Amino acid sequence: MAQDTDVIVSSFRHSAPYINAHRNKTFVLMLGGEALDHENFQDIVSDIALLNSLGVKLVLVFGFRPQIDAALLARDLPSRFADNLRITDDQGLDVVKQVVGKLLIDIQATFSMGVVNSPMQGSRINVMSGNFMVAQPIGVRDGIDFCHTGKIRRVDTDSIRWQLNQGAIVVVPPIGYSITGEAFNLSAEEVATQVAIGLKADKIIGFCSNQGVLDDKDRVINEMLPSEAETRLTELTDSDSGTVRYLRAAIASCYAGVKRSHLVSYQESGALLKELFTRDGVGTQIVTESYEKVRDANIEDIGGILELIQPLEEKGILVKRSRELLESEIERFTVVERDGMIIGCAALYCFPENKMGELACVVSHPKYRRGSRGDSLVRHIEAQAIKMGLEKIYVLTTQSIHWFRERGFEPADIQDLPDKKQQMYNFQRNSKILIKSLTH
């Protein structure tokens, strides 16, 4: 029991920075009809309610493609598509209105039930909806009349923002209305994208069947730039899957200024919370710039560097450095920062009279050693050395000889070191000496 309590306390402490970071931020959530019908939808609603209680402003855009398909089939009416858009004739529009009305009521009811049957019991969650989308007909495209299928003209962001500022969760169905009083069936992904852009949302999050975007070996791709996501989009064969539709929306949102977009699974309980409140998440994040950066260290990084190198110092792998020494040498260090956490470091000590530099204290966090952080650090240090006019860099290592050999470092002798370093060489440690020539 005590161990379980410790896990809870540890998890809460690690999530605290994200609780603070997400407060008063605006997130747009995309839920397809498949997610609404899944047994995990109740848990998703509870998690959304929890986010609301933590001060996150939430807009929920829902789709209804499978529900419309089922309703049309029950009436012996055809489902017709072109360019991945439903062709909505008069009979189809009647079905759309009925299905949307029922789903909207069901969603609001689920939020009420979700609060009662969850740790949020006793909280008051307001769920609001409205005619936020101004639309017009697509018309005839390539000879095909889309009838009552529409496209967005304008999003009433002022009304949505007012509801959000009252603490409500805003639910937006993919239905638009014209100034002449007509209703139009809209693409849920397009509605979510335009709402996110119009609100200048901080995030747009899509719930798909997979736990994000998968690579060719069915492994989750944790982070992608929009250009990388576009490349992967062209490689995905099922052009009508939820993953493809939401990935397309995420890319468009990022290019329009939404800094982070996420894809998570609607099938895994707690996926939304794991994605938002843990450093590595569980799904795919599309970002305008990587949230993992290689940069010059500053005095505020001292604590993170010490935490990173102390375990290796205790094992004798690294020479011990005091806080005072680090403070005096911090300008020599480069760090890898991942969402506020230092997960890698390296240092460059220059001997300009010999046109040489020492690459030292190359460390990656144990959890991230399978990535390419070490390579990124070495490249960064090499670039610094070249900029300083150095022609060679060397390392002294006791246990990483082959790692450096694979990166172009060659065995050398003590006489190959700068004179000052030869005098300081620790024969007791008996470190191996490896040198690499730099290309200018």
N, C-alpha and C positions, 0 to 999 in steps of 0.2 A: 504493500500500500504506500509506504514511504517513497519507494522508487517511482511509482506512478505519479505521486505528488511532485517529486523533483522534476520529472519530465514535463509536467504541466507548467511549473514555475519557469523552467528553462525556455519552453516554447513561448510563453507569454513575454518573457524578457526580450527574446529575439524578435518578436513581432511588434514590440512597442515602437520602434522607429517608423515602421510602416503605418501603424495606426495614426501616428502624428503626421506623417507625410500625406496620407490620403484624406485627412479631415478637410472639409469644405471644397474638395475637388469634385469635378463633374465626370461621371462615367456613363457611357451609353452601352447598354447590354443588348445583344442580338440573340434572340431565342427562336429557333425554328419550330414548326409544328411538331416535328419528331420529338423535340425536347419537352414540349407541353404534354405529350402523351406518355412520356417515359416515367417509370416508377420513381425515379430520382428527382422529379420535378418538385416534389414537396420539400426535399432538402435544399434544392436551389433557392426556393422561395424563402426558406428560413435563413439561408446565408445572405440573401439580398436584404432581408429585414435587418439582419445584424449589421450589415454595412451602413444601412440607413441610420441605425442607432448610434454609429460611430461618427456620424457627421458627413458621410459621403452623399453627394447629390446624384441621384440615380434616375436615368431614363431607360425604360424597358420597351424595346421594339420587338414585337412578336410576329412570326410568320404563321401561315396556316395551309401550306400546300397539301400535305397529306389529308387534312380534314376536308378541304375542298374536293380533292380527288374522290374521297369516300362518299361525300354528299352528292356529287354529280353521278357517281356510279349507282347510288341508291335510287336516283331518279331516272336512270337509264339515259343520262346525258353524256356527251363526249368530253374528254379533256384534251384540249388542243393547245399546242405550244409552238412558238417561233422565237428564235434567238433567246431561248431559255426564259421567255415570258409567256404567261398564260394569255390566250385570246379569250376575252371575257365578253360574250354576247349578252343579250337581254336576260335570257334564262340563267346564264352563269352569274350575272350580277345579282340577281335575286338570291342565289345560293350563297354568294360571297357575303351579302348583307346578313343573312341568317347565321352563317357560321361565325362571322366576326362578332356579332352581338352575343352569341352564346359563349365564345371563348373569352371575351372581355369580362363577362359576368363570372365565368369560372375562375379566371385569374384573380379577380378581386376577392372572390370567396376563398381561394386557396391562401391568399395572403392573410385573411382573417383567421383561418384554421391553422395556418403555419405558425402564427404568433402564439395561439392558445396552446398548441402542442409542442412548444419548444422552450428553450431557456429564455426566450423573449416574452414569455407569458406575462401579461399585465401591461405591456407596452402598447401604445396607440400608434399604429402605422396607417397613415393616410395614403390611399392610392387614388390618383386622379387621372382622368383621360379627357380628351376633347378633340375638336376639329382643328388640329394644328397644321395640317398639310394642305396647301393650296396647289391644285393640280389642273392639268389639261390633258386632253386625249393624245395618245401617241399618233393616232390617225392611221393612214395607210403607209406601210413601209415595204418596199420591194413587192408591191402588189398585194400585200396581206393587210386586211383591215383588222386592227386590234380592238375595234369596238370600244368597250368600256375599260380597257386597260389604259392607264394613264402614266404621265411622267410629272415630276415635281416642278412646280413653278417657283414656290416660295415656302419656307418653313416659318411658322409664327413663333420664332424663338423668344420673343418678349413674353408671350403667355406661358411657354414652358418654363422659362427662367423664373417667372413670378411664382409658379406652383412649387418649383424646387426651393425657392427661398422661404416658402412656408413650411418646409420640411417634408413635403409630399414626395412619394415615388410616382413619377409620371409614366403612364403606360400609353404607348403610341401604336395604334394598329396601322397596318399598311393600307390605309384608305385615305384618299384625297378628295377634296371638294372644290368645284369650280365656282367662279363668281356668279354663275347662272344657276347654282343649286344642284348641279349634277355630281354624282359620286363616281369615283374611279378606283379600280383595283391597282395597287402599286406594288413594286418589288420591295419586300421587307429589307433587303440588304441596302437598296438605294435610299430608303427612308432612314435607316440607321446611319448611313454615311452622311447624308445631308444634315441630319439633326446634329451629329457630332461636329461637323464642320461649322454649322451655324452657331452652335453654342460655344465654339472654341473649347470643346471638351478636352479633358486631360487624358482620357483613355476611351477606346472603343473595344469591347470584349465580345467575341462571338463564341457561342456554345455549339460545338460540332461533335460528331460521333467519335472521332479519334481524339486522343489527348494532344491536340495541336497538329502541326504539319509534320509528316513523317518523311525521312529520307528513303533512299532506295533499299535500305536494309530494315525498314520499318522502325527506325529509332526516331524519337522525338527530336526535332531541331529546336533547340532552346531559344536561339536569337537569330534574327535575320534583319538585314537592311532592306528597304523597299526594293532596291534593284535586285537583290538576291532572291527576295520573295517572288518578284516577277519572273525570274528565271525558273524557279521551282514551279510556278503556276503553269508555265507552258509545258512542263514535264508531266503534270498530273493528267491522267487519261479520262477520269470521270468528270466531264466538264459541268455536270449538274449536281455534284455532291455538295453537301453543306460545307465541307472544308474548302472547296474551290470558291463557292459563293462568298463565304465569310473572309477568305484570304483576299479575294478581289476587293471587298469592302475595306479591309484593313489597309491594303496598299494605297487605295484612293484616299483614305482618311489621312494616312501618314504624309502623302505628298501635299495634302491641303493644310497641313499644320498640326494635326493631332500627333503628339510626340510619341505616344506608345499605344500599340494595338496588341491585343492578346487573343489567342485561340485556345480554348480549353474544352474538355469533354463534358457533355451533359450526363454521361453515364456514370462518372465516378463521383461518389459522395465527397463533398468538400473541395472539389477541384478549384472552384473560384477562390476560396480562402487560401488554399495552398499556393495558388499562383500570385496572389496579392500580398501575402504576409510572410513569405519565406524568400530568402535571398535568391535562390535558383529557380523557384517556381516549379510547375509541373507541365506546363504547356509550351506554346510557341509565342514569342514576343517579337513583334515587328517594330523597330525603333528607327527614328530619324538619325540618330547617332548611337554608337554602341555604348551601353552602360558599363562596359569594362574598358578602362583606359590605361595606357602606359604613359606616365608623366614624370616630370622631375619631382623629387620629394621636397616637402617643406617641414617646418618645425612641428606642425600638428600631426605629422605622420610618425613621430617618434614612438608613441605607444604601440601603434600597429606593427611597426618594424620589430620592436622588442618582442612582442608576442609571437611574431613569426620566427625569429631566429633563436630564441632562448632554448627550445627543445633540442635544436641541433648543437648549440653550445654545450648543453648538459651532456650530450653524447660524445663530445670532443670532436665533432665533425667540423665545427666552426670555431675560430678564435673568439674568445669572449669579448664583447664590447659593452662598456658601461653606458648608461643613459647620457652621462656627461660627454663621453667620447662621441656618441652618435650626434648629440647636439652640435658639437664643434665640426663634425664632418658631414652634416646632413646635405650640404650642397653637392656632395659627391654621389648621392644616392638617386636611383630611379626606382619607382614603385609601379606595381600593377594594382589599380583600384577597381573593385567590383561592387557597385552600389554602396559606396561608403566604407567598404572593408578592404584593408590592405591584404592582398593574397599573393604578392610576389615582390621581391626587391633585388637589387644588384647595385654595386658601387664601382666607380672608376677612379683610380688613383693615378695621377699623371706624373711622368718623369720626362718633361719636355727636353731636357738636355740630351737625353738618349732617344728622343722621339718614340717613347714607349709608354704604355699605360697598363695598369694592373686591373683586371676584371676580378672583383672580389664579392663575397657575400651574396652569391646567386642562390636565391631560395624561392621555392613555390610552396604555397599552402598544401598540406597533404591531400586535401579534398580535391584539389584542382591540378594535380600533377600529370593527369592524363591528357591535359590540353597542351597548347603550344605557348604557355606563358613564358617558360624558360627561353624559348627561341625568340619571342618578342623582346624580352629583356636584353638578350645578347645583341640582337639587331640594333636596338636603341643605343646601347653602350658603344657598339662599333661605329654607329653614325656620329655619336658625340666625339669619339676619338679622332675620326677622320676630319671632322670640323675643326678640331684643335690642332690639326697638322701632325698627328701621331701616325707612325708607319706600322707599328706592331702593338698587339696587346698580348698579355700573358695571364695565365691563371696558375695558382698553387692549389692543388687538390689532393685529398687522400683517398676519396671514394668515388669520384665522378669522372675518372680518367676516360672511360669509353664514351661517355656522353659528350665530353668536349672534343674527343677525337672525331666523332661523327659530325661535328660542326666546324671542322677545318683546323683544329689546333693540333700542332705537332710536338712530340717530345723534345725537350731541350735540357741543357745542363745549367748549373748555377752560374757559370761564367757568362751565360747568355743574358742574365738579368741585369738591370741597371746597377751601377756601383752601389748606390745607397741601399738598394734592396738586397744585394749580396751580403752586406754587413749586417742586415736585420734578419737574414734567413735563419729559421728555427730548425736546427739539425735534429732536435728531439722529435719534432712532428714528422720530419722526413717527407714533406709534401712533394708530390710529383710536379714537375714544371712543364707546362705546355705553352707554346707560343703560336700566334697566328699573324700572318702578314695581312695588312689591310689594303684594299684596292681603293684608290682615290678616284 
